[in-house]
Amino acid sequence: MQTADQDEPRRGGGPFKFFSEVRAEGRKVTWATRNEVMVSTIMVVIMAILAAIFFFLIDTVAGNLIRWILSLG
């Protein structure tokens, strides 16, 4: 009975061929421009600030509501 490793012949080439193929693949990548990176970074920072404000408000309201409920008893 053969294993999956025995079905395909082993490809040779070694580390030099591997790094050559990595460089070739890297050249195919469409890299973001400096402007795209800046806009994306600014949007992430703005969304993080908005999320922090939102959760701060929700936490404050929930905390006050729970304190009010517990003070009734």
Backbone as CSV, one residue per row, in Angstrom:
resi,resn,N_x,N_y,N_z,CA_x,CA_y,CA_z,C_x,C_y,C_z
1,MET,0.839,-1.173,0.000,0.000,0.000,0.000,0.886,1.240,0.000
2,GLN,0.573,2.200,-0.880,1.393,3.394,-1.002,0.777,4.542,-0.222
3,THR,1.644,5.386,0.309,1.156,6.577,1.006,1.074,7.731,0.018
4,ALA,0.515,8.837,0.454,0.377,10.002,-0.413,1.734,10.540,-0.838
5,ASP,2.752,10.391,0.027,4.089,10.876,-0.302,4.697,10.090,-1.452
6,GLN,4.332,8.827,-1.563,4.918,7.986,-2.599,4.231,8.181,-3.947
7,ASP,3.034,8.740,-3.974,2.312,8.932,-5.226,2.959,10.006,-6.089
8,GLU,3.461,11.078,-5.460,4.070,12.168,-6.207,5.579,12.087,-6.079
9,PRO,6.271,12.278,-7.191,7.731,12.289,-7.089,8.190,13.545,-6.355
10,ARG,9.264,13.429,-5.599,9.789,14.560,-4.835,10.444,15.540,-5.793
11,ARG,10.050,16.803,-5.649,10.654,17.841,-6.488,11.932,18.323,-5.832
12,GLY,12.974,18.425,-6.583,14.249,18.883,-6.062,14.396,20.386,-6.242
13,GLY,15.554,20.892,-5.916,15.812,22.306,-6.121,16.505,22.943,-4.949
14,GLY,16.173,22.531,-3.791,16.828,23.049,-2.609,16.422,24.461,-2.252
15,PRO,17.138,25.039,-1.288,16.759,26.352,-0.761,16.924,27.485,-1.771
16,PHE,17.906,27.386,-2.685,18.102,28.469,-3.652,16.921,28.573,-4.608
17,LYS,16.413,27.436,-5.050,15.239,27.448,-5.923,14.025,27.962,-5.152
18,PHE,13.908,27.550,-3.895,12.778,27.998,-3.074,12.761,29.521,-2.954
19,PHE,13.912,30.113,-2.590,13.956,31.564,-2.426,13.796,32.288,-3.754
20,SER,14.232,31.678,-4.831,14.014,32.258,-6.153,12.524,32.302,-6.479
21,GLU,11.813,31.225,-6.138,10.373,31.184,-6.377,9.631,32.159,-5.463
22,VAL,10.121,32.318,-4.234,9.509,33.279,-3.317,9.638,34.697,-3.881
23,ARG,10.811,35.031,-4.387,11.007,36.363,-4.989,10.113,36.559,-6.200
24,ALA,9.973,35.517,-7.023,9.116,35.613,-8.211,7.668,35.850,-7.798
25,GLU,7.204,35.162,-6.762,5.839,35.368,-6.280,5.675,36.765,-5.687
26,GLY,6.705,37.246,-4.991,6.662,38.585,-4.409,6.530,39.666,-5.470
27,ARG,7.120,39.441,-6.636,6.999,40.417,-7.726,5.593,40.438,-8.316
28,LYS,4.835,39.357,-8.164,3.475,39.293,-8.702,2.466,40.034,-7.826
29,VAL,2.837,40.310,-6.572,1.919,40.922,-5.622,1.662,42.376,-6.004
30,THR,0.413,42.800,-5.904,0.080,44.201,-6.102,0.162,44.877,-4.743
31,TRP,1.223,45.648,-4.546,1.466,46.277,-3.261,0.658,47.562,-3.147
32,ALA,0.212,47.879,-1.947,-0.542,49.109,-1.704,0.388,50.309,-1.837
33,THR,-0.179,51.413,-2.338,0.613,52.629,-2.441,0.726,53.276,-1.065
34,ARG,1.626,54.227,-0.953,1.822,54.933,0.318,0.528,55.633,0.729
35,ASN,-0.172,56.218,-0.243,-1.429,56.925,0.037,-2.498,55.955,0.538
36,GLU,-2.607,54.789,-0.073,-3.586,53.786,0.363,-3.305,53.320,1.791
37,VAL,-2.037,53.142,2.115,-1.663,52.709,3.466,-2.012,53.797,4.475
38,MET,-1.730,55.065,4.135,-2.031,56.174,5.042,-3.538,56.292,5.282
39,VAL,-4.328,56.218,4.218,-5.787,56.327,4.352,-6.329,55.167,5.182
40,SER,-5.858,53.958,4.920,-6.320,52.789,5.675,-5.947,52.915,7.152
41,THR,-4.737,53.381,7.436,-4.297,53.540,8.819,-5.148,54.567,9.548
42,ILE,-5.412,55.684,8.893,-6.243,56.730,9.506,-7.646,56.199,9.769
43,MET,-8.209,55.443,8.834,-9.552,54.882,9.027,-9.574,53.896,10.193
44,VAL,-8.543,53.095,10.341,-8.478,52.139,11.455,-8.414,52.892,12.784
45,VAL,-7.602,53.943,12.846,-7.482,54.724,14.084,-8.820,55.379,14.424
46,ILE,-9.483,55.968,13.423,-10.790,56.608,13.656,-11.806,55.576,14.151
47,MET,-11.862,54.412,13.516,-12.818,53.386,13.936,-12.506,52.875,15.338
48,ALA,-11.239,52.762,15.695,-10.868,52.320,17.043,-11.307,53.348,18.081
49,ILE,-11.132,54.635,17.766,-11.562,55.693,18.686,-13.082,55.679,18.839
50,LEU,-13.802,55.550,17.717,-15.272,55.496,17.788,-15.743,54.279,18.589
51,ALA,-15.103,53.136,18.397,-15.482,51.936,19.150,-15.206,52.135,20.637
52,ALA,-14.081,52.769,20.973,-13.755,53.012,22.381,-14.787,53.931,23.024
53,ILE,-15.183,54.981,22.309,-16.200,55.904,22.837,-17.523,55.180,23.014
54,PHE,-17.918,54.391,22.008,-19.171,53.647,22.069,-19.202,52.721,23.279
55,PHE,-18.151,51.917,23.457,-18.139,50.973,24.572,-18.022,51.678,25.918
56,PHE,-17.343,52.822,25.967,-17.292,53.596,27.199,-18.693,54.069,27.582
57,LEU,-19.448,54.587,26.604,-20.805,55.058,26.881,-21.719,53.910,27.313
58,ILE,-21.649,52.788,26.604,-22.472,51.626,26.967,-22.126,51.146,28.371
59,ASP,-20.835,51.105,28.708,-20.401,50.658,30.026,-20.881,51.618,31.112
60,THR,-20.811,52.905,30.830,-21.253,53.898,31.803,-22.757,53.788,32.046
61,VAL,-23.526,53.703,30.978,-24.988,53.596,31.111,-25.359,52.300,31.827
62,ALA,-24.742,51.182,31.435,-25.062,49.901,32.067,-24.676,49.925,33.545
63,GLY,-23.519,50.500,33.880,-23.092,50.578,35.273,-24.046,51.400,36.116
64,ASN,-24.469,52.558,35.592,-25.425,53.396,36.317,-26.769,52.706,36.475
65,LEU,-27.208,52.010,35.439,-28.478,51.289,35.496,-28.417,50.182,36.552
66,ILE,-27.341,49.446,36.583,-27.199,48.370,37.570,-27.128,48.943,38.978
67,ARG,-26.384,50.044,39.159,-26.319,50.688,40.490,-27.712,51.152,40.929
68,TRP,-28.484,51.699,40.002,-29.821,52.170,40.313,-30.719,51.005,40.716
69,ILE,-30.640,49.893,39.954,-31.459,48.710,40.249,-31.085,48.159,41.640
70,LEU,-29.792,48.082,41.927,-29.366,47.522,43.222,-29.710,48.448,44.395
71,SER,-29.824,49.741,44.140,-30.168,50.665,45.217,-31.651,50.623,45.573
72,LEU,-32.477,50.020,44.722,-33.901,49.937,44.980,-34.201,48.980,46.136
73,GLY,-33.361,48.011,46.336,-33.634,46.958,47.313,-33.171,47.277,48.656
